């Protein structure tokens, strides 16, 4: 045991003034029944972790954070950046699946969502992007709240980050803009500390094609367009996530309790105010056949269960489209048509190219001796190839303003503006096939082309009233009526092929590999995409913000301060609140969302008297309270 952790452990076990880590609803019943909570936060992902930390900065505010998954966020597979792919379909993944996607050859697509402290920040690929200034300005316009503009959220973006590059990062000052970043926030981030042979080739190709692929020194500067280096939520060689960066630092506070392995079945009406339901209760259980308990917050319940989990809970609670709920025998509490609607995500495609070099990261996949050596490097001093993410370089690009697709009367540019990309190109130094299959012998470059401004919209609906049965998840991938999404995906693949055809790659790239090599006509490319595309797992928009006071379908389910329209005492703070999916990886925008939400909640004057009850369960078993430090739970969970 390391000295610092040993000291923390001794402090925790010798003190009863600290917060509790409660391992199940049954084990926690006695403790929870005797505790009053101002706020109950449901979901310990990107947003929930922020809220738990920021709300408990006020020592008089008592918060309960509830997570359906385990407390095992320091599992070695989670900590090591290179092992991110093994977390999909693991015990840390909800393992959702979409309904058959018409736009993807009627395939059902696996949907990875984190089920552990840290939520999806514990299982994602750690990519660190804020989104563009145009994305944030559009959010301000859509909600009528200028507090969401780029200039307003930039202080939050800087506040949350500790952007510190490893001394191993070569020429770091040319790869980011120091003044655009914060260095004393909770979230560790930085640039890749391992240089790869592919890096110089990528730079040479960018210079050769600079009229099409401009160099962008910092993708987080507000303008995302161009070829740039990839920042990650990785610091000191290990994954940064909301559990490590927000929840763990807050745990020594006596006013935060964390309840894991516990699912919120529904939210509960606890009163009426001016004809509006007060919703400050939750019903929880540790499993399908376990007892259910009701718990009430004195101020608010905040749903941060993600863009799948949050609408699922709301619909089960009777908050959503009344006609849908009636069909399943669910009594409508509030007819809120937009709950579960407006689902969006980013389609993804991998295309492989065989290369002549034997100096690629494929060696980590195929060479078990090298794997052991790199694991030892990481274990001993957090260095080596296991500190790497999915790529060192990428490009974020737009279609031309005069692209033929915009001459289609049914297509208006779906992007937020000129600083916001239509698509992303990732250049990875190894063979990647997210769809599965055996790894071929040899060495490869993988082009990952992703659509970041989808026109398609989908939905989440209930299949049953059983809270442990997954809802019907239909993001509508590549299925917009105007055909923009498949067109933009095709253009992204063509742009990626064009970049890799630069003279800089000659002699290094041998040929495109696999079925994609035969897709040359537009029709063939479209067919290849529909058969092979997947999703980036950025599901968003299912409980979207709109303008305050606007009602009806399309008006948004939330006010700009995250309060649920038509009820009091209930907010939603997570990626489901975005009316438009950000044209970026969504982890950092969700952190920003939650940072501002924390201030809005703290400054709210309406929440002080909306709750009722004293936090007691309506049923109690005779369980034993589990009081243990988060640090201790982390220590005993370190295993491959």
TORPALO-476650 format. One line per field, with one value per residue (C-alpha): residue in three letters; x, y, z. Coordinates in nm, 2 decimals. Layout:
<pts>
resn	(ALA	...)
u	(X	...)
v	(Y	...)
w	(Z	...)
</pts>
This chain:
<pts>
resn	(UNK	UNK	UNK	UNK	UNK	UNK	UNK	UNK	UNK	UNK	UNK	UNK	UNK	UNK	UNK	UNK	UNK	UNK	UNK	UNK	UNK	UNK	UNK	UNK	UNK	UNK	UNK	UNK	UNK	UNK	UNK	UNK	UNK	UNK	UNK	UNK	UNK	UNK	UNK	UNK	UNK	UNK	UNK	UNK	UNK	UNK	UNK	UNK	UNK	UNK	UNK	UNK	UNK	UNK	UNK	UNK	UNK	UNK	UNK	UNK	UNK	UNK	UNK	UNK	UNK	UNK	UNK	UNK	UNK	UNK	UNK	UNK	UNK	UNK	UNK	UNK	UNK	UNK	UNK	UNK	UNK	UNK	UNK	UNK	UNK	UNK	UNK	UNK	UNK	UNK	UNK	UNK	UNK	UNK	UNK	UNK	UNK	UNK	UNK	UNK	UNK	UNK	UNK	UNK	UNK	UNK	UNK	UNK	UNK	UNK	UNK	UNK	UNK	UNK	UNK	UNK	UNK	UNK	UNK	UNK	UNK	UNK	UNK	UNK	UNK	UNK	UNK	UNK	UNK	UNK	UNK	UNK	UNK	UNK	UNK	UNK	UNK	UNK	UNK	UNK	UNK	UNK	UNK	UNK	UNK	UNK	UNK	UNK	UNK	UNK	UNK	UNK	UNK	UNK	UNK	UNK	UNK	UNK	UNK	UNK	UNK	UNK	UNK	UNK	UNK	UNK	UNK	UNK	UNK	UNK	UNK	UNK	UNK	UNK	UNK	UNK	UNK	UNK	UNK	UNK	UNK	UNK	UNK	UNK	UNK	UNK	UNK	UNK	UNK	UNK	UNK	UNK	UNK	UNK	UNK	UNK	UNK	UNK	UNK	UNK	UNK	UNK	UNK	UNK	UNK	UNK	UNK	UNK	UNK	UNK	UNK	UNK	UNK	UNK	UNK	UNK	UNK	UNK	UNK	UNK	UNK	UNK	UNK	UNK	UNK	UNK	UNK	UNK	UNK	UNK	UNK	UNK	UNK	UNK	UNK	UNK	UNK	UNK	UNK	UNK	UNK	UNK	UNK	UNK	UNK	UNK	UNK	UNK	UNK	UNK	UNK	UNK	UNK	UNK	UNK	UNK	UNK	UNK	UNK	UNK	UNK	UNK	UNK	UNK	UNK	UNK	UNK	UNK	UNK	UNK	UNK	UNK	UNK	UNK	UNK	UNK	UNK	UNK	UNK	UNK	UNK	UNK	UNK	UNK	UNK	UNK	UNK	UNK	UNK	UNK	UNK	UNK	UNK	UNK	UNK	UNK	UNK	UNK	UNK	UNK	UNK	UNK	UNK	UNK	UNK	UNK	UNK	UNK	UNK	UNK	UNK	UNK	UNK	UNK	UNK	UNK	UNK	UNK	UNK	UNK	UNK	UNK	UNK	UNK	UNK	UNK	UNK	UNK	UNK	UNK	UNK	UNK	UNK	UNK	UNK	UNK	UNK	UNK	UNK	UNK	UNK	UNK	UNK	UNK	UNK	UNK	UNK	UNK	UNK	UNK	UNK	UNK	UNK	UNK	UNK	UNK	UNK	UNK	UNK	UNK	UNK	UNK	UNK	UNK	UNK	UNK	UNK	UNK	UNK	UNK	UNK	UNK	UNK	UNK	UNK	UNK	UNK	UNK	UNK	UNK	UNK	UNK	UNK	UNK	UNK	UNK	UNK	UNK	UNK	UNK	UNK	UNK	UNK	UNK	UNK	UNK	UNK	UNK	UNK	UNK	UNK	UNK	UNK	UNK	UNK	UNK	UNK	UNK	UNK	UNK	UNK	UNK	UNK	UNK	UNK	UNK	UNK	UNK	UNK	UNK	UNK	UNK	UNK	UNK	UNK	UNK	UNK	UNK	UNK	UNK	UNK	UNK	UNK	UNK	UNK	UNK	UNK	UNK	UNK	UNK	UNK	UNK	UNK	UNK	UNK	UNK	UNK	UNK	UNK	UNK	UNK	UNK	UNK	UNK	UNK	UNK	UNK	UNK	UNK	UNK	UNK	UNK	UNK	UNK	UNK	UNK	UNK	UNK	UNK	UNK	UNK	UNK	UNK	UNK	UNK	UNK	UNK	UNK	UNK	UNK	UNK	UNK	UNK	UNK	UNK	UNK	UNK	UNK	UNK	UNK	UNK	UNK	UNK	UNK	UNK	UNK	UNK	UNK	UNK	UNK	UNK	UNK	UNK	UNK	UNK	UNK	UNK	UNK	UNK	UNK	UNK	UNK	UNK	UNK	UNK	UNK	UNK	UNK	UNK	UNK	UNK	UNK	UNK	UNK	UNK	UNK	UNK	UNK	UNK	UNK	UNK	UNK	UNK	UNK	UNK	UNK	UNK	UNK	UNK	UNK	UNK	UNK	UNK	UNK	UNK	UNK	UNK	UNK	UNK	UNK	UNK	UNK	UNK	UNK	UNK	UNK	UNK	UNK	UNK	UNK	UNK	UNK	UNK	UNK	UNK	UNK	UNK	UNK	UNK	UNK	UNK	UNK	UNK	UNK	UNK	UNK	UNK	UNK	UNK	UNK	UNK	UNK	UNK	UNK	UNK	UNK	UNK	UNK	UNK	UNK	UNK	UNK	UNK	UNK	UNK	UNK	UNK	UNK	UNK	UNK	UNK	UNK	UNK	UNK	UNK	UNK	UNK	UNK	UNK	UNK	UNK	UNK	UNK	UNK	UNK	UNK	UNK	UNK	UNK	UNK	UNK	UNK	UNK	UNK	UNK	UNK	UNK	UNK	UNK	UNK	UNK	UNK	UNK	UNK	UNK	UNK	UNK	UNK	UNK	UNK)
u	(0.00	0.14	0.21	-0.03	-0.32	-0.23	-0.25	-0.59	-0.72	-0.62	-0.78	-1.11	-1.14	-1.07	-1.33	-1.71	-1.74	-1.67	-1.91	-2.03	-1.98	-2.30	-2.28	-2.65	-2.99	-3.06	-2.73	-2.78	-3.14	-3.08	-2.83	-3.04	-3.36	-3.19	-3.03	-3.18	-3.05	-3.10	-3.02	-3.04	-2.83	-2.90	-2.61	-2.24	-2.11	-1.97	-2.25	-2.33	-1.97	-1.95	-2.27	-2.17	-1.85	-1.97	-2.29	-2.11	-1.86	-2.12	-2.07	-2.44	-2.57	-2.61	-2.60	-2.67	-2.52	-2.67	-2.50	-2.64	-2.29	-2.01	-1.75	-1.46	-1.35	-0.98	-0.99	-0.67	-0.85	-1.02	-0.70	-0.48	-0.57	-0.46	-0.71	-1.02	-1.14	-1.17	-1.42	-1.70	-1.92	-1.76	-1.92	-1.87	-2.10	-2.47	-2.45	-2.74	-2.84	-3.04	-3.34	-3.26	-3.13	-3.29	-3.01	-2.75	-2.88	-3.12	-2.85	-2.88	-2.59	-2.42	-2.44	-2.17	-2.26	-2.07	-2.21	-1.96	-1.85	-1.75	-2.02	-1.91	-1.60	-1.47	-1.51	-1.48	-1.18	-1.09	-1.09	-1.09	-1.29	-1.50	-1.70	-1.68	-1.78	-2.07	-2.20	-2.22	-2.36	-2.64	-2.72	-2.76	-2.99	-3.20	-3.26	-3.28	-3.01	-2.69	-2.53	-2.47	-2.27	-1.91	-1.79	-2.00	-1.90	-1.53	-1.46	-1.63	-1.42	-1.10	-1.22	-1.27	-0.94	-0.59	-0.42	-0.06	0.15	0.40	0.77	0.78	0.56	0.78	0.74	0.43	0.40	0.33	0.06	-0.17	-0.23	-0.15	-0.36	-0.67	-0.65	-0.68	-0.42	-0.57	-0.90	-1.00	-1.00	-0.65	-0.58	-0.29	-0.13	0.00	0.34	0.46	0.57	0.49	0.65	0.31	0.32	0.57	0.40	0.08	0.24	0.41	0.08	-0.09	0.17	0.14	-0.24	-0.26	-0.51	-0.76	-0.63	-0.52	-0.31	-0.51	-0.28	-0.55	-0.88	-1.02	-0.97	-1.33	-1.25	-1.22	-1.15	-0.83	-0.55	-0.44	-0.30	-0.53	-0.58	-0.70	-0.84	-0.52	-0.28	0.03	-0.03	-0.37	-0.73	-0.90	-1.26	-1.53	-1.49	-1.12	-1.14	-1.47	-1.61	-1.30	-1.18	-1.53	-1.56	-1.39	-1.67	-1.92	-2.20	-2.16	-2.29	-2.24	-2.47	-2.36	-2.51	-2.85	-3.09	-3.34	-3.67	-3.86	-3.90	-4.19	-4.44	-4.42	-4.66	-4.83	-4.75	-4.97	-5.12	-4.77	-4.65	-4.35	-4.12	-3.85	-3.87	-3.70	-3.77	-3.46	-3.37	-3.06	-3.21	-3.52	-3.61	-3.50	-3.70	-3.78	-3.74	-3.87	-3.65	-3.72	-3.49	-3.56	-3.48	-3.44	-3.38	-3.14	-3.13	-2.78	-2.83	-2.74	-2.93	-3.06	-3.10	-3.26	-3.56	-3.61	-3.66	-3.88	-4.11	-4.14	-4.24	-4.52	-4.33	-4.34	-4.58	-4.91	-5.04	-4.73	-4.76	-5.13	-5.07	-4.85	-5.09	-4.86	-5.05	-4.94	-4.80	-4.71	-4.77	-4.43	-4.41	-4.03	-3.91	-3.74	-3.75	-3.47	-3.22	-2.89	-2.55	-2.24	-2.21	-1.86	-1.67	-1.34	-1.14	-0.80	-0.48	-0.19	0.15	0.51	0.65	0.68	0.69	0.32	0.11	-0.01	0.29	0.10	-0.19	0.01	0.32	0.25	0.61	0.59	0.25	0.41	0.70	0.46	0.24	0.55	0.64	0.29	0.27	0.61	0.61	0.30	0.50	0.52	0.27	-0.01	-0.05	-0.17	-0.52	-0.68	-0.46	-0.21	-0.35	-0.68	-0.86	-1.19	-1.34	-1.63	-1.81	-1.76	-2.02	-2.11	-2.12	-2.39	-2.58	-2.67	-2.85	-3.10	-3.41	-3.45	-3.10	-3.00	-2.65	-2.71	-2.39	-2.38	-2.15	-1.81	-1.61	-1.81	-1.71	-1.93	-1.70	-1.39	-1.10	-0.89	-0.56	-0.47	-0.14	-0.28	-0.56	-0.89	-1.22	-1.49	-1.72	-1.51	-1.33	-0.98	-0.67	-0.48	-0.11	0.09	0.09	-0.19	-0.32	-0.69	-0.89	-1.19	-1.43	-1.72	-2.02	-2.06	-2.36	-2.63	-2.97	-3.12	-3.33	-3.44	-3.62	-3.63	-3.95	-4.07	-4.10	-4.24	-4.30	-4.02	-3.74	-3.48	-3.59	-3.41	-3.61	-3.64	-3.34	-3.36	-3.11	-3.22	-2.86	-2.81	-3.18	-3.26	-3.52	-3.30	-3.01	-2.76	-2.60	-2.51	-2.38	-2.16	-2.03	-1.94	-1.76	-1.58	-1.44	-1.34	-1.16	-0.98	-0.87	-0.75	-0.54	-0.38	-0.31	-0.07	0.29	0.40	0.25	0.40	0.61	0.46	0.09	0.07	-0.30	-0.65	-0.72	-1.04	-1.39	-1.37	-1.10	-1.37	-1.60	-1.52	-1.85	-2.08	-2.33	-2.07	-1.94	-2.29	-2.35	-2.02	-2.10	-2.45	-2.32	-2.02	-2.08	-2.13	-2.17	-1.93	-2.15	-2.23	-2.60	-2.76	-3.07	-3.35	-3.46	-3.36	-3.35	-3.57	-3.68	-3.84	-4.21	-4.24	-4.47	-4.57	-4.38	-4.05	-4.04	-3.80	-3.86	-3.63	-3.60	-3.25	-3.17	-3.23	-3.56	-3.82	-4.11	-4.44	-4.30	-4.11	-3.81	-3.68	-3.39	-3.20	-2.83	-2.65	-2.61	-2.98	-3.02	-2.84	-3.10	-2.83	-2.56	-2.23	-2.00	-1.73	-1.67	-1.93	-1.76	-1.61	-1.93	-2.12	-1.86	-1.91	-2.29	-2.27	-2.03	-2.27	-2.57	-2.41	-2.39	-2.75	-2.87	-2.67	-2.80	-3.16	-3.41	-3.70	-3.55	-3.52	-3.87	-3.99	-3.92	-4.10	-4.03	-3.72	-3.54	-3.69	-3.77	-4.12	-3.99	-3.70	-3.53	-3.28	-2.96	-2.61	-2.46	-2.15	-1.92	-1.59	-1.37	-1.37	-1.00	-1.02	-1.27	-1.03	-0.74	-0.91	-1.04	-0.71	-0.71	-0.67)
v	(0.00	0.34	0.57	0.84	0.60	0.42	0.76	0.83	0.49	0.53	0.87	0.74	0.43	0.63	0.89	0.88	1.24	1.16	1.06	0.70	0.47	0.25	-0.07	-0.15	-0.01	-0.29	-0.24	0.14	0.14	0.23	0.50	0.66	0.65	0.86	1.11	1.42	1.50	1.83	1.69	1.34	1.30	1.00	0.88	0.92	0.99	1.31	1.53	1.35	1.36	1.73	1.80	1.58	1.77	2.13	2.11	1.98	2.26	2.42	2.23	2.28	2.11	1.73	1.53	1.16	1.04	0.71	0.49	0.17	0.03	-0.06	0.15	-0.02	0.29	0.22	-0.12	-0.15	-0.19	0.14	0.32	0.21	0.42	0.16	-0.09	0.12	-0.13	-0.41	-0.21	-0.25	-0.55	-0.58	-0.56	-0.18	-0.15	-0.13	-0.33	-0.16	-0.25	-0.04	-0.16	-0.26	0.05	0.10	0.33	0.07	-0.23	-0.31	-0.40	-0.37	-0.17	-0.22	0.09	0.12	0.32	0.32	0.14	0.22	0.53	0.77	0.64	0.66	0.87	0.54	0.34	0.59	0.67	0.98	1.22	1.58	1.83	2.13	2.18	2.49	2.84	2.81	2.50	2.69	3.01	2.80	2.65	3.00	3.10	2.78	2.82	3.20	3.20	3.39	3.21	2.92	3.13	3.05	3.36	3.27	2.90	2.95	3.03	2.70	2.51	2.65	2.61	2.23	2.14	2.07	2.07	1.96	1.80	1.53	1.62	1.34	1.54	1.67	2.03	2.07	2.45	2.40	2.15	2.35	2.71	2.74	3.05	2.87	2.62	2.60	2.43	2.41	2.24	1.88	1.71	1.60	1.63	1.67	1.56	1.21	1.16	0.89	0.99	0.76	0.71	0.80	1.15	1.31	1.15	1.31	1.65	1.62	1.53	1.83	2.06	1.91	1.95	2.27	2.44	2.17	2.07	2.37	2.33	2.40	2.45	2.38	2.21	2.35	2.72	2.76	2.69	2.31	2.31	2.16	1.91	1.90	1.70	1.50	1.60	1.34	1.32	1.13	1.26	1.10	0.82	0.72	0.78	1.09	1.04	1.20	0.94	1.02	1.39	1.49	1.22	1.10	1.45	1.52	1.20	1.32	1.57	1.46	1.60	1.36	1.00	0.77	0.47	0.22	-0.10	0.07	0.15	0.43	0.28	0.61	0.95	1.02	1.30	1.43	1.72	1.99	2.36	2.59	2.30	2.17	1.84	1.85	1.57	1.53	1.16	0.85	0.48	0.27	-0.10	-0.31	-0.56	-0.70	-0.92	-0.69	-0.46	-0.12	0.19	0.55	0.84	1.21	1.50	1.82	2.04	1.86	1.54	1.57	1.31	1.26	0.90	0.98	1.02	0.66	0.62	0.96	0.95	0.58	0.69	0.98	0.77	0.50	0.78	0.91	1.21	1.20	1.16	1.08	0.87	0.64	0.60	0.53	0.24	0.07	0.15	0.42	0.70	1.03	1.28	1.54	1.52	1.61	1.51	1.57	1.32	1.04	1.22	1.40	1.13	1.20	1.03	1.03	0.75	0.60	0.40	0.23	0.18	-0.01	0.05	-0.19	-0.03	-0.13	-0.04	-0.29	0.00	0.03	-0.02	-0.35	-0.50	-0.44	-0.64	-0.94	-0.95	-1.08	-1.02	-0.66	-0.63	-0.76	-0.51	-0.22	-0.32	-0.32	0.03	0.15	-0.02	0.10	0.46	0.53	0.56	0.37	0.28	0.19	0.56	0.62	0.68	0.60	0.84	1.12	1.32	1.39	1.64	1.81	1.92	2.09	2.04	2.34	2.61	2.55	2.17	2.03	1.88	2.23	2.29	2.03	2.22	1.97	2.03	2.33	2.31	2.12	2.25	2.53	2.75	2.78	2.68	2.36	2.05	1.83	1.53	1.40	1.20	1.00	0.84	0.54	0.36	0.01	-0.22	-0.13	-0.30	-0.21	-0.45	-0.75	-1.02	-1.17	-0.94	-1.00	-1.04	-0.74	-0.37	-0.11	0.24	0.28	0.57	0.64	0.87	1.01	1.23	1.50	1.70	1.44	1.54	1.21	1.21	0.90	0.82	0.62	0.45	0.20	-0.16	-0.26	-0.12	-0.34	-0.10	-0.37	-0.43	-0.20	0.05	0.06	0.26	0.40	0.67	0.66	0.64	0.74	0.75	1.12	1.18	1.43	1.19	1.43	1.19	0.92	1.18	1.34	1.00	0.93	1.26	1.20	0.87	1.04	1.32	1.06	0.87	1.19	1.28	0.94	0.97	1.25	1.20	1.20	0.85	0.70	0.39	0.37	0.30	0.00	-0.02	0.00	-0.33	-0.54	-0.49	-0.11	-0.13	-0.24	0.05	0.30	0.43	0.64	0.36	0.11	0.35	0.41	0.03	-0.03	0.24	0.12	-0.24	-0.15	0.18	0.18	0.47	0.68	0.63	1.00	0.96	1.30	1.51	1.29	1.54	1.86	2.21	2.47	2.82	2.89	2.87	2.72	2.41	2.14	1.90	2.04	2.31	2.11	1.91	2.14	2.50	2.65	2.60	2.22	2.22	1.98	2.17	2.12	2.00	2.14	2.01	1.80	1.87	1.68	1.75	1.53	1.49	1.43	1.81	1.91	2.02	1.96	1.71	1.89	1.85	1.71	1.42	1.49	1.42	1.77	1.96	1.75	1.85	2.21	2.17	2.03	2.30	2.57	2.37	2.35	2.73	2.76	2.52	2.69	3.03	2.91	3.07	2.85	2.52	2.60	2.49	2.26	1.93	1.75	1.46	1.38	1.13	0.82	0.50	0.38	0.03	-0.08	-0.41	-0.46	-0.42	-0.34	0.00	-0.04	0.25	0.24	0.49	0.53	0.50	0.16	0.04	0.14	-0.03	-0.37	-0.35	-0.32	-0.62	-0.70)
w	(0.00	-0.10	0.20	0.09	0.04	0.37	0.55	0.38	0.48	0.84	0.85	0.71	0.92	1.24	1.16	1.15	1.03	0.67	0.40	0.35	0.06	0.08	-0.12	-0.17	-0.09	0.16	0.34	0.34	0.46	0.82	0.74	0.47	0.68	0.95	0.71	0.55	0.20	0.04	-0.31	-0.45	-0.76	-0.97	-1.18	-1.10	-1.46	-1.60	-1.48	-1.16	-1.04	-1.10	-0.91	-0.61	-0.58	-0.64	-0.44	-0.13	-0.14	0.08	0.40	0.50	0.19	0.22	-0.10	-0.18	-0.51	-0.64	-0.90	-1.05	-1.10	-0.87	-0.69	-0.88	-1.08	-1.00	-1.16	-1.36	-1.69	-1.63	-1.53	-1.82	-2.12	-2.38	-2.23	-2.30	-2.57	-2.32	-2.12	-2.38	-2.31	-1.96	-1.62	-1.64	-1.95	-1.95	-2.27	-2.44	-2.80	-3.05	-3.23	-3.60	-3.77	-4.11	-4.22	-4.13	-4.32	-4.04	-3.80	-3.43	-3.29	-2.95	-2.73	-2.47	-2.16	-1.83	-1.53	-1.25	-1.06	-1.33	-1.57	-1.93	-1.83	-1.69	-2.01	-2.30	-2.51	-2.30	-2.59	-2.47	-2.68	-2.56	-2.89	-3.10	-3.02	-3.27	-3.09	-2.76	-2.92	-3.09	-2.75	-2.61	-2.90	-2.88	-2.51	-2.50	-2.23	-2.31	-2.02	-2.27	-2.51	-2.58	-2.40	-2.10	-2.07	-2.14	-1.78	-1.68	-1.94	-1.79	-1.43	-1.47	-1.63	-1.51	-1.85	-1.78	-2.04	-1.95	-1.99	-2.25	-2.49	-2.77	-2.89	-2.68	-2.73	-3.10	-3.03	-2.80	-2.69	-2.32	-2.26	-2.37	-2.09	-1.71	-1.50	-1.15	-1.21	-1.11	-1.46	-1.56	-1.93	-2.18	-2.50	-2.59	-2.43	-2.67	-3.02	-3.31	-3.65	-3.81	-3.65	-3.88	-4.18	-4.08	-4.04	-4.38	-4.54	-4.37	-4.51	-4.85	-4.84	-4.63	-4.86	-4.77	-4.43	-4.24	-3.93	-3.61	-3.31	-3.06	-3.13	-2.80	-2.89	-3.01	-3.38	-3.43	-3.80	-3.93	-3.86	-3.50	-3.21	-3.00	-2.63	-2.39	-2.04	-1.94	-1.68	-1.52	-1.77	-1.63	-1.72	-1.58	-1.50	-1.29	-1.01	-0.97	-1.04	-0.88	-0.65	-0.48	-0.37	-0.23	-0.04	0.27	0.32	0.58	0.36	0.07	0.08	-0.22	-0.28	-0.54	-0.69	-0.66	-0.94	-0.93	-1.05	-1.08	-0.94	-0.71	-0.66	-0.31	-0.32	-0.52	-0.56	-0.75	-0.95	-1.04	-0.90	-0.67	-0.75	-0.49	-0.42	-0.57	-0.55	-0.54	-0.53	-0.56	-0.81	-0.98	-0.69	-0.41	-0.18	-0.31	-0.09	-0.13	-0.03	-0.04	-0.08	0.11	-0.20	-0.53	-0.72	-1.01	-1.28	-1.43	-1.55	-1.91	-2.23	-2.21	-1.83	-1.76	-2.01	-1.91	-1.55	-1.64	-1.86	-1.59	-1.36	-1.57	-1.71	-2.09	-2.38	-2.22	-2.51	-2.49	-2.12	-2.13	-2.37	-2.10	-1.82	-1.67	-1.51	-1.65	-1.40	-1.67	-2.04	-2.17	-2.53	-2.58	-2.32	-2.51	-2.84	-3.03	-2.98	-3.17	-3.20	-3.42	-3.68	-3.70	-3.98	-3.97	-4.29	-4.29	-4.49	-4.50	-4.45	-4.52	-4.18	-3.90	-3.64	-3.56	-3.26	-3.41	-3.22	-2.90	-3.03	-3.16	-2.94	-2.59	-2.47	-2.57	-2.40	-2.08	-2.11	-2.17	-1.88	-1.65	-1.77	-1.70	-1.36	-1.24	-1.36	-1.57	-1.90	-2.23	-2.49	-2.24	-2.18	-2.53	-2.65	-2.99	-3.19	-3.17	-3.46	-3.63	-3.86	-3.81	-4.15	-4.31	-4.64	-4.87	-4.84	-5.21	-5.17	-5.40	-5.10	-4.99	-5.33	-5.22	-5.10	-4.81	-4.67	-4.47	-4.32	-4.00	-3.84	-3.58	-3.80	-3.96	-3.65	-3.62	-3.81	-4.03	-3.98	-3.81	-3.95	-3.70	-3.80	-3.58	-3.60	-3.59	-3.72	-3.56	-3.65	-3.39	-3.56	-3.44	-3.62	-3.60	-3.63	-3.95	-3.96	-4.07	-4.00	-4.06	-4.04	-3.96	-4.08	-3.86	-4.02	-3.81	-3.89	-3.63	-3.75	-3.81	-3.93	-3.83	-3.51	-3.31	-2.99	-2.68	-2.58	-2.32	-2.41	-2.07	-1.73	-1.59	-1.49	-1.54	-1.90	-2.14	-2.34	-2.71	-2.83	-3.18	-3.27	-3.63	-3.75	-4.12	-4.17	-4.23	-4.50	-4.69	-4.72	-4.57	-4.32	-4.57	-4.81	-4.54	-4.43	-4.79	-4.83	-4.50	-4.63	-4.96	-4.77	-4.56	-4.86	-5.02	-4.71	-4.71	-5.09	-5.03	-5.14	-4.78	-4.74	-5.05	-4.97	-4.63	-4.72	-4.94	-5.02	-4.87	-4.70	-4.69	-4.83	-4.84	-5.11	-5.36	-5.27	-5.53	-5.68	-5.47	-5.45	-5.34	-5.08	-4.94	-4.93	-4.75	-4.49	-4.42	-4.38	-4.16	-3.97	-3.60	-3.35	-3.14	-2.83	-2.78	-2.74	-2.66	-2.67	-2.53	-2.26	-2.43	-2.31	-2.47	-2.40	-2.07	-2.07	-2.42	-2.42	-2.66	-2.89	-3.01	-2.73	-2.52	-2.20	-1.98	-1.91	-1.96	-1.59	-1.63	-1.44	-1.59	-1.74	-1.57	-1.23	-0.94	-0.75	-1.04	-1.28	-1.55	-1.59	-1.84	-2.22	-2.27	-2.21	-2.53	-2.80	-3.06	-3.01	-2.99	-3.29	-3.07	-2.83	-2.56	-2.23	-2.18	-2.30	-2.04	-1.77	-1.87	-1.87	-1.51	-1.39	-1.48	-1.36	-1.02	-1.00	-1.12	-0.86	-0.58	-0.68	-0.72	-0.48	-0.58	-0.46	-0.09	0.00	-0.28	-0.10	0.17	0.40	0.60	0.38	0.54	0.35	0.34	0.39	0.60	0.64	0.92	0.73	0.83	0.73	0.52	0.60	0.41	0.24	-0.13	-0.12	0.05	-0.20	-0.47	-0.31	-0.29	-0.64	-0.83	-1.06	-1.43)
</pts>
